[in-house]
Amino acid sequence: MSETPTHFTALGDVAARQLANATKTVPQMVGISPRWLVHCLEWLPVEAGILRVNRVKNEERVAVGCSARDEREIPQTFVDYEENPREYMLCAVNTVVDVHTRISDLYSSPHSQIGEQLRLSIEVIKEQQESQLITSTEYGLLNNIAPSQRIQSANGLPTPDAMDSLVAKVWKEPAFFLAHPDTIAAFGRECTRRGVPPATVTMVGSPFLTWRGIPLVPSNKVPVENGRSSILLLRVGQSRQGVVGLFQPNLPGEQSMGLSVRFMGINDKAIASYLVSLYCSLAILTDDAVAVLENVDITKFHKYD
């Protein structure tokens, strides 16, 4: 067995690295997700941060008649409107990013310290935006679904039969299911158990499971509590009387849809501050635009002989 030499005859790794430049990545953040819900919604710009959703009042009273080959009287009618329609107000997700000017001046090569601080803060804000679209007590999907559009699975599991019941609630041009990734996995197990594996479809470069041709869009913002969660089905778009996202256009310092970054100045401690704001909301234009399968058990695994 050869002995480890007590001295080197050539330059070693540790010393050599002193002359080498390490290739550096930008800071990575595990909490960043694809945020498919934001991508799949249709977004509607609003003026003054308000959307008023006007609806047909007592629409079943609108009378029409099928023309016959006689001179019978044609029914007269009119369409009434709700007198106090709901108004949706944009909500803000804000933060102030502080960067010491000494840090940004001295340590911004190869990556800008200010740029990376803002980028990562914006990612967190956008994650919070998607969470609010689903869970906000004011405008979130889960808290604004009509009672008639809430259903339960017969055995508490995310079965194909339960998904069909959900489709029956949003049968007019359904766009996509929305569920936690663990819930989608549980649905896949139920399909496998019954020998009906769901097909897949590719959207925006990523594969999605489907049911009845409708994609199942994952979001880790859909709550999971005590092994139970929900599956939503949405119709989207203003022309379809569906679900729409709301944003404020033409903001000062606008960086992207509804997002602005504004420099607030440098204080007497040489710290530069940047205000990051994202304004958004969500509106369900008609009750049948969204339904939810509630309280589904996503912990069950099947044994196969």
DRENKE-210541 format. One line per field, with one value per residue (C-alpha): residue in one letter; y, z, x. Coordinates in Angstrom, 3 decimals, decimal comma, always signed. Example, Ala and Ser with C-alpha at 12.3 -4.5 7.8 and 13.67 -1.06 7.14 Angstrom:
BEGIN
rest A  S;
v -4,500  -1,060;
w +7,800  +7,140;
u +12,300  +13,670;
***
This chain:
BEGIN
rest M  S  E  T  P  T  H  F  T  A  L  G  D  V  A  A  R  Q  L  A  N  A  T  K  T  V  P  Q  M  V  G  I  S  P  R  W  L  V  H  C  L  E  W  L  P  V  E  A  G  I  L  R  V  N  R  V  K  N  E  E  R  V  A  V  G  C  S  A  R  D  E  R  E  I  P  Q  T  F  V  D  Y  E  E  N  P  R  E  Y  M  L  C  A  V  N  T  V  V  D  V  H  T  R  I  S  D  L  Y  S  S  P  H  S  Q  I  G  E  Q  L  R  L  S  I  E  V  I  K  E  Q  Q  E  S  Q  L  I  T  S  T  E  Y  G  L  L  N  N  I  A  P  S  Q  R  I  Q  S  A  N  G  L  P  T  P  D  A  M  D  S  L  V  A  K  V  W  K  E  P  A  F  F  L  A  H  P  D  T  I  A  A  F  G  R  E  C  T  R  R  G  V  P  P  A  T  V  T  M  V  G  S  P  F  L  T  W  R  G  I  P  L  V  P  S  N  K  V  P  V  E  N  G  R  S  S  I  L  L  L  R  V  G  Q  S  R  Q  G  V  V  G  L  F  Q  P  N  L  P  G  E  Q  S  M  G  L  S  V  R  F  M  G  I  N  D  K  A  I  A  S  Y  L  V  S  L  Y  C  S  L  A  I  L  T  D  D  A  V  A  V  L  E  N  V  D  I  T  K  F  H  K  Y  D;
v +0,000  +3,340  +6,031  +9,513  +11,895  +14,452  +17,086  +17,835  +17,994  +20,132  +22,890  +21,633  +22,267  +24,602  +26,931  +26,762  +27,876  +31,174  +32,123  +30,732  +32,464  +30,342  +30,446  +31,776  +31,229  +33,768  +32,999  +30,026  +29,882  +26,603  +28,364  +29,508  +27,584  +27,719  +29,600  +27,941  +29,563  +33,027  +31,813  +30,075  +32,927  +35,678  +39,050  +42,103  +45,660  +47,816  +51,565  +53,101  +49,640  +48,661  +46,127  +46,198  +42,877  +43,596  +40,599  +39,712  +39,886  +37,310  +36,074  +33,255  +35,895  +37,011  +35,903  +34,899  +33,052  +30,694  +32,134  +30,262  +30,664  +32,816  +36,270  +35,457  +38,183  +38,360  +38,413  +41,652  +41,566  +43,318  +42,271  +43,627  +44,213  +43,841  +47,188  +46,606  +44,661  +43,432  +45,506  +43,972  +46,154  +45,535  +44,457  +45,167  +42,906  +45,168  +45,080  +47,494  +46,116  +47,669  +47,484  +49,180  +51,272  +49,956  +46,411  +47,319  +49,390  +46,839  +43,431  +43,640  +41,679  +39,407  +39,724  +42,963  +42,956  +45,329  +43,330  +40,023  +41,458  +42,820  +39,665  +37,347  +39,701  +39,895  +36,095  +35,921  +38,580  +36,654  +33,465  +35,359  +36,680  +33,159  +32,144  +35,070  +34,263  +30,902  +31,541  +35,257  +35,723  +38,740  +37,527  +34,091  +31,258  +28,899  +31,503  +32,820  +29,675  +29,562  +26,911  +25,240  +24,701  +22,846  +19,052  +16,124  +12,807  +9,842  +7,956  +10,935  +10,094  +11,985  +9,363  +9,611  +9,608  +12,628  +14,413  +13,752  +15,340  +18,375  +18,550  +18,467  +21,637  +23,543  +21,969  +25,172  +25,367  +24,185  +25,317  +23,437  +21,702  +23,230  +21,093  +20,530  +18,239  +15,644  +15,710  +15,139  +12,196  +10,808  +11,143  +9,303  +6,434  +6,227  +6,092  +3,367  +1,395  +1,444  +0,790  +4,179  +5,963  +9,635  +10,921  +13,685  +16,875  +19,294  +22,978  +25,714  +23,026  +20,982  +17,769  +17,823  +14,991  +15,380  +14,088  +14,122  +16,193  +18,882  +19,483  +19,177  +22,225  +21,847  +24,545  +24,076  +27,052  +24,940  +24,156  +20,653  +20,144  +16,852  +14,922  +16,512  +19,054  +20,398  +20,186  +23,161  +23,358  +26,734  +28,350  +31,415  +34,573  +37,559  +36,482  +33,101  +34,664  +32,874  +33,677  +36,636  +38,032  +41,784  +44,130  +47,841  +48,964  +51,869  +51,978  +54,296  +52,186  +49,321  +46,209  +43,717  +43,246  +45,000  +45,098  +48,252  +49,001  +52,521  +53,955  +55,560  +57,217  +56,752  +57,381  +58,799  +55,294  +54,952  +52,359  +52,548  +51,528  +50,240  +49,896  +46,795  +46,649  +44,186  +45,050  +42,248  +40,626  +38,012  +37,994  +35,157  +36,623  +33,996  +31,390  +28,433  +29,557  +27,555  +24,536  +22,687  +19,101  +19,565  +17,582  +14,844  +12,358  +12,345  +9,933  +6,600  +4,112  +0,866  -2,556  -4,664  -8,432;
w +0,000  -1,040  +1,556  +1,270  +0,203  +2,804  +0,141  -3,359  -6,504  -8,312  -7,482  -5,364  -5,627  -2,651  -3,811  -7,448  -6,550  -5,349  -9,004  -10,310  -10,602  -9,401  -11,622  -9,431  -9,779  -8,812  -5,412  -5,568  -3,643  -3,045  -2,455  -6,091  -7,919  -11,509  -10,298  -12,952  -11,673  -12,527  -16,014  -16,677  -15,623  -17,949  -16,507  -16,731  -16,274  -14,040  -13,570  -10,129  -8,630  -8,747  -10,737  -10,449  -11,489  -12,847  -13,058  -14,580  -11,835  -11,941  -15,327  -15,274  -15,683  -19,082  -21,422  -25,062  -27,455  -30,357  -33,442  -34,740  -38,069  -36,663  -35,202  -31,518  -29,259  -28,854  -25,199  -23,837  -21,410  -20,065  -18,340  -14,828  -13,100  -9,519  -7,777  -5,484  -7,502  -5,857  -6,280  -6,173  -4,861  -5,743  -2,828  -2,438  -1,545  -0,444  +0,889  +1,234  +0,140  +1,881  +0,454  +1,982  -0,684  +0,373  -0,385  -3,767  -4,691  -3,758  -4,258  -7,440  -9,819  -11,495  -10,139  -9,106  -5,389  -5,878  -8,820  -6,972  -3,802  -5,875  -7,978  -4,992  -3,142  -6,219  -6,423  -2,818  -3,547  -6,581  -4,534  -2,015  -4,852  -5,983  -2,389  -1,949  -5,205  -3,664  +0,073  +0,651  +2,891  +0,791  -2,803  -2,769  -4,738  -1,813  +0,212  -2,595  -4,151  -3,973  -1,624  -4,585  -6,202  -3,226  -3,282  -1,266  -2,464  -1,637  +0,074  +0,911  -1,773  -4,990  -7,237  -10,957  -10,050  -7,778  -10,539  -12,921  -10,390  -10,389  -14,183  -14,012  -11,892  -14,337  -17,612  -19,643  -21,164  -18,144  -18,382  -15,732  -12,360  -9,600  -6,780  -4,531  -6,108  -3,373  -4,223  -7,906  -6,905  -4,795  -7,759  -9,912  -7,388  -7,519  -11,323  -11,226  -8,749  -11,227  -14,316  -15,892  -15,873  -16,793  -20,048  -20,147  -22,149  -22,673  -21,971  -21,924  -22,175  -19,151  -18,892  -16,999  -16,076  -17,474  -16,698  -19,413  -21,430  -18,736  -17,329  -13,614  -12,728  -9,569  -6,949  -3,531  -2,344  -2,157  +1,587  +2,948  +6,542  +8,427  +5,209  +3,500  +0,713  -2,090  -5,878  -7,814  -11,378  -13,134  -16,240  -17,086  -19,115  -19,245  -22,526  -20,968  -17,765  -15,880  -13,355  -14,105  -12,418  -11,838  -12,006  -12,147  -15,385  -15,924  -12,434  -11,657  -11,863  -13,493  -14,008  -15,068  -14,838  -11,649  -10,230  -9,555  -8,046  -6,819  -5,352  -1,974  -1,380  +0,768  +4,511  +6,785  +7,317  +3,574  +3,131  -0,134  -0,001  -2,772  -2,489  -4,252  -4,724  -6,496  -6,917  -7,753  -7,033  -8,508  -9,512  -10,085  -12,687  -12,332  -9,640  -12,014  -13,127  -10,346  -8,182  -5,478  -4,302  -0,589  +2,215  +0,116  +1,805  +0,050  +2,399  +1,240  -0,569  -2,064  -1,676  -4,797  -4,699;
u +0,000  +1,419  +1,857  +0,333  +3,117  +4,140  +4,790  +3,403  +5,434  +2,800  +0,315  -2,582  -6,325  -6,665  -3,929  -5,012  -8,556  -7,166  -6,608  -9,885  -13,270  -16,179  -19,263  -22,064  -25,801  -28,402  -29,999  -32,366  -35,656  -37,478  -40,813  -41,150  -43,895  -45,238  -48,364  -50,538  -53,743  -52,434  -51,463  -54,788  -57,078  -58,233  -57,205  -59,434  -58,071  -60,262  -60,557  -60,116  -59,579  -63,285  -65,317  -69,113  -70,676  -74,156  -76,561  -80,114  -82,758  -85,588  -84,433  -86,994  -89,722  -88,451  -91,233  -90,779  -93,052  -92,494  -94,112  -97,134  -98,871  -101,636  -102,164  -101,839  -100,499  -96,716  -95,621  -94,193  -91,307  -88,215  -85,021  -84,568  -81,206  -80,062  -80,312  -77,332  -74,754  -71,587  -68,462  -64,989  -62,167  -58,541  -56,358  -52,661  -49,760  -46,893  -43,383  -40,447  -37,080  -34,077  -30,550  -27,493  -25,802  -22,385  -23,553  -25,022  -21,961  -19,287  -20,881  -22,938  -20,724  -21,602  -25,165  -26,859  -27,659  -30,584  -31,878  -31,756  -33,309  -36,187  -36,543  -36,835  -39,174  -41,408  -41,467  -42,714  -45,343  -46,574  -46,784  -48,888  -51,053  -51,986  -52,660  -55,039  -56,849  -57,740  -58,120  -58,833  -61,871  -62,872  -62,531  -60,854  -62,409  -62,986  -64,871  -67,075  -68,546  -72,351  -73,824  -75,558  -72,138  -70,606  -70,692  -69,334  -67,942  -70,176  -67,322  -65,122  -62,556  -61,624  -63,203  -64,005  -67,708  -67,191  -65,298  -68,178  -70,538  -68,267  -68,367  -72,173  -72,059  -69,831  -70,906  -70,886  -67,398  -65,361  -61,731  -59,747  -59,795  -57,674  -56,279  -53,284  -50,641  -51,288  -55,004  -54,258  -52,060  -54,933  -57,300  -54,764  -54,753  -58,542  -58,424  -55,771  -57,879  -60,782  -58,675  -59,343  -55,958  -56,423  -54,997  -52,399  -52,214  -49,324  -49,931  -47,273  -44,627  -45,724  -47,801  -51,122  -53,444  -56,959  -60,414  -63,087  -60,637  -60,382  -56,859  -56,143  -54,040  -51,918  -51,460  -49,910  -51,990  -55,168  -55,350  -54,767  -55,919  -55,830  -55,385  -58,387  -58,586  -60,798  -61,001  -62,342  -63,629  -63,666  -65,034  -62,963  -63,340  -65,661  -67,278  -68,136  -69,526  -66,794  -64,076  -61,804  -58,735  -58,616  -55,650  -54,892  -53,220  -50,795  -49,334  -46,399  -43,253  -45,159  -43,012  -45,685  -49,453  -50,583  -47,041  -45,037  -41,622  -40,871  -37,690  -38,435  -35,079  -31,963  -32,085  -29,373  -27,965  -27,299  -30,059  -31,972  -35,639  -37,896  -41,671  -43,003  -46,789  -49,058  -52,766  -55,168  -58,514  -60,811  -64,483  -66,946  -69,294  -72,057  -72,655  -72,282  -68,792  -67,117  -67,881  -65,981  -65,716  -65,129  -63,552  -61,954  -59,638  -56,256  -54,457  -55,879  -53,641  -54,900  -53,333  -52,979  -52,586;
***
